[in-house]
Amino acid sequence: MTQGSYDIVIAGGGLGGATLGRTLAGAGARTLIVERETTFRDRVRGEGIFPWGVVEARSLGVLHLLLDDGAHVVPFWKRYLGPGVTDCRDLPATTPAHTACLNFYHPAMQRTLLDAAQASGATVWRGAEIVGIDPADEVSHTSVAEIRMDGGYHRVTARLVVGADGRRSTVRRMAGFTVQRDPERLIVAGALYEGLDAPEDAVHHFPCPALGQTSLIYPVGRQRFRTYFVSCAGQLAHPVSGSAHLAEFQAACANSGVPHEWFDHARAVGPLAAYPGADSWVEHPYDRGVVLVGDAAAASDPSWGAGLSLTLRDVRVLLDRLLANEDWDAAAHAYAFEHDRYYGALHRVHDWLAQLLYERGKFADERRARVLPCFAMEPDRVPDIRGLGPEAPSDEAARRRFFVEDGLLPRDA
Ligand SMILES: Cc1cc2nc3c(=O)[nH]c(=O)nc-3n(C[C@H](O)[C@H](O)[C@H](O)COP(=O)(O)OP(=O)(O)OC[C@H]3O[C@@H](n4cnc5c(N)ncnc54)[C@H](O)[C@@H]3O)c2cc1C
């Protein structure tokens, strides 16, 4: 068992861990990033950052790295509302920071950012796994992480241990955080296609509330497209997952509105995997020298595509606090309070959307029949979660306006 000492030990070299480690190492902190995988593979993960997340990427200094690595700028969000009916949002023209979406192949993004962290001076252990945590106590003020690597065990101490180890975080479990979970309302299945016959300048969004289904197509560059099918949990006889179900997956996408001919010359170039569409989160994600960021702190329902943006927000807020305050315990508490606020805001709006678009039954059908036509006339009834993210209004007045319970008829009704 070897020993070592760092200012900060980060579990996970994903978007959250690598971005955080890069800046802290660049600022002179002795930084260790521990990443389980030796080679990043397609895990069917987030590949589209919303404009508000792109603003975070820019302020964290990683936007140019992603662009240099071939990330794909997507200026339009195109919604298909029925045969021949579309609306096309010009994101740079209509978002507060005049910003497009940024899409990429997730494993390439991880490789680029982890290499950048190493180039900034972070020590990176690959094929290494955090397997145990002793949180700081009143006497030592340091936490201990136990790491398995090359068949041996290493104990390292740190002023701060960061769990950036994703939705099934080991650090979170080992440090004793309590995880809250929403009921599994939706199922999200996704696969990567090459040669899909869809324009590459837009995210293609096919909401089908009548069926409780949605398809989404994110171009990630070079004629590759991450394609998702979202349905209500229990609606299909079994989750569409595994390559044997690709034909079924394509048929489901076509059923919710994707032109079936888009698939004529397409081939799947990665796994087909399905995930629960539900949030899991920790309230106040800091305790005794252990802080959580990204999916470990709050994995937002993938159907809303906000996880990458939220992860970048976490990293930016935590960094701002750590770099401004020598007292890292106080800094991490300040981050955790702020996290509760902005994650809570986003979670509320996602919940309204899920209720409106996916709930089944007579009441839900009547509500959709009342509310959706109002959105067509007054789109600003829907909080702008792509442009503003958690800063979109999410208070009671916004909720009433969203569900058209504010007593105000649409302006031009
Ligand atoms: C199906 C699906 C679709 C999604 N689509 C979108 C989307 O379109 N847009 C969007 O914004 N978000 C999307 N997301 C969410 C997005 O992928 C996540 O929010 C984001 O990847 C979180 O980044 P992270 O760095 O916190 O964690 P991760 O990306 O999960 O990275 C964690 C890293 O930690 C490593 N690790 C895990 N355990 C250990 C350990 N014990 N020791 C050491 N290393 C460890 C892992 O190997 C991994 O590299 C989607 C998620 C899913 C599941």
The ligand as a Gaussian input file, in Angstrom:
#p B3LYP/6-31G(d) Opt

LIG

0 1
 C      -28.563000       8.192000     -22.567000
 C      -27.983000       9.514000     -22.117000
 C      -28.064000      10.605000     -22.958000
 C      -27.588000      11.833000     -22.560000
 N      -27.701000      12.896000     -23.414000
 C      -27.264000      14.100000     -23.029000
 C      -27.301000      15.204000     -23.931000
 O      -27.705000      15.108000     -25.094000
 N      -26.866000      16.413000     -23.481000
 C      -26.389000      16.556000     -22.226000
 O      -26.047000      17.673000     -21.846000
 N      -26.278000      15.514000     -21.365000
 C      -26.704000      14.295000     -21.736000
 N      -26.544000      13.230000     -20.890000
 C      -25.930000      13.431000     -19.567000
 C      -24.391000      13.554000     -19.655000
 O      -23.844000      12.457000     -20.362000
 C      -23.835000      13.613000     -18.252000
 O      -24.500000      14.615000     -17.532000
 C      -22.330000      13.915000     -18.240000
 O      -21.626000      12.942000     -18.984000
 C      -21.842000      13.943000     -16.790000
 O      -20.456000      14.146000     -16.765000
 P      -19.617000      13.682000     -15.498000
 O      -18.221000      14.102000     -15.777000
 O      -20.296000      14.115000     -14.263000
 O      -19.733000      12.078000     -15.479000
 P      -19.357000      10.976000     -16.537000
 O      -19.425000      11.484000     -17.938000
 O      -20.177000       9.777000     -16.217000
 O      -17.821000      10.660000     -16.225000
 C      -17.463000       9.962000     -15.051000
 C      -16.090000       9.340000     -15.244000
 O      -15.725000       8.709000     -14.011000
 C      -15.150000       7.440000     -14.255000
 N      -15.374000       6.643000     -13.029000
 C      -16.537000       6.143000     -12.577000
 N      -16.357000       5.556000     -11.391000
 C      -15.052000       5.708000     -11.074000
 C      -14.255000       5.330000      -9.939000
 N      -14.775000       4.674000      -8.889000
 N      -12.930000       5.637000      -9.944000
 C      -12.390000       6.309000     -11.000000
 N      -13.098000       6.682000     -12.092000
 C      -14.417000       6.396000     -12.113000
 C      -15.874000       6.945000     -15.490000
 O      -15.104000       5.986000     -16.189000
 C      -16.067000       8.250000     -16.302000
 O      -14.997000       8.472000     -17.185000
 C      -27.007000      11.975000     -21.275000
 C      -26.911000      10.878000     -20.416000
 C      -27.388000       9.641000     -20.835000
 C      -27.297000       8.475000     -19.900000

